[in-house]
Structures are given as structure tokens and as C-alpha cells.
Amino acid sequence: MDLIVEDLTAIDDKLSQRHIDLDPGGYFIIYLDRDAGLIYAKHFTNVIDDRGLAVDPETGKVIPARAKVERTHTTVFSARTAKELCVKIFEETQPPPVTQLDHAAYLGREFVRAEVALVTGREYVQD
């Protein structure tokens, strides 16, 4: 069975709409520095409240998913490749800032997408 790009995109778009439990270990904002040839991942801590929402541990306020939020990151990771970034986050940082396997898998996918965008010059927008 041959799947065309539109079919694959539709599958991913549908899966991106599913419910996910947030990682109590925190979240990452991923971006590129094209001039330096690097992928960056800023890690932010959070607390998950009884509703399953991410809350700023300092203010107790819910962290909005789509709005711009001014928060201070705990760590910034950078690397030239997705694999190098994964090694820094999951192997060299103890304990790792990721506590759920689904979050780790998501980050791996996003780091590969970011690497491809870096290499090809395409735009990268974190899913």
C-alpha cells in the first residue's frame, strides 16, 4: 500500500489532536539557531494540578498552551543533531528532566523534525 504525503500528514494531524497527560517533569520549547547550526531545547519546570493542567510552580497559575508566557527556563540544551540532543537530555543529565516515555518519544520526533528543518532550510514549528 502506497501512502502519499497528504495521507501521512492527515494521520499525524489527527494524532496531534489526541489527549495527552502532561509530564510533571516539565516541558520544552524547541527552536533553531540557523547561524550557529544548532537545535535548542529550553526546559521549564511545572506542576500538574488535579485537573491535569500545567501550573507554574512559582506563581501557582495555569500555564497557557498557546499564549506567550514569560517564564524562566531551568536549563537550555543545544546540539547539532537530534541524536546529540537526546544524549545530552536523556543520558548525560541525571536525573533526566523527562519522566514519561510518551514525552520522551514526542521529544525525539520533534528533535528529528527540527534537525531536518535545520539541514533543509525549511521552517520549524514545534507541534
Backbone hydrogen bonds, N-H to C=O, Kabsch-Sander energy under -0.5 kcal/mol:
donor,donor_aa,acceptor,acceptor_aa,energy
3,L,1,M,-0.6
7,D,4,I,-0.6
8,L,4,I,-2.1
9,T,5,V,-2.7
10,A,6,E,-2.2
11,I,7,D,-2.1
12,D,8,L,-2.3
13,D,9,T,-2.9
14,K,10,A,-2.3
15,L,11,I,-2.3
16,S,12,D,-2.0
17,Q,14,K,-1.3
18,R,15,L,-1.3
26,G,23,D,-1.8
27,Y,44,F,-2.3
29,I,42,K,-2.1
30,I,28,F,-0.5
31,Y,40,Y,-2.0
33,D,38,L,-2.6
37,G,33,D,-1.4
38,L,33,D,-2.1
39,I,79,A,-3.1
40,Y,31,Y,-3.3
41,A,77,F,-2.6
42,K,29,I,-2.8
43,H,75,T,-3.1
44,F,27,Y,-2.9
47,V,55,V,-2.3
49,D,47,V,-0.6
49,D,53,L,-2.7
52,G,49,D,-2.1
55,V,47,V,-3.1
56,D,61,K,-3.1
60,G,56,D,-2.9
63,I,54,A,-2.9
71,R,69,V,-0.9
73,H,71,R,-0.5
74,T,43,H,-3.2
75,T,43,H,-1.2
77,F,41,A,-2.4
79,A,39,I,-1.9
85,L,81,T,-2.0
86,C,82,A,-2.4
87,V,83,K,-2.5
88,K,84,E,-2.1
89,I,85,L,-2.2
90,F,86,C,-3.2
91,E,86,C,-0.6
91,E,87,V,-1.8
92,E,87,V,-2.3
94,Q,92,E,-0.6
104,A,100,Q,-2.0
105,A,101,L,-2.6
106,Y,102,D,-2.2
107,L,103,H,-2.6
108,G,104,A,-2.3
109,R,105,A,-2.2
110,E,106,Y,-2.7
111,F,107,L,-2.9
112,V,108,G,-1.9
113,R,109,R,-2.3
114,A,110,E,-2.7
115,E,111,F,-2.4
116,V,112,V,-2.6
117,A,113,R,-2.3
118,L,114,A,-2.4
119,V,115,E,-2.5
120,T,116,V,-2.6
121,G,117,A,-1.8
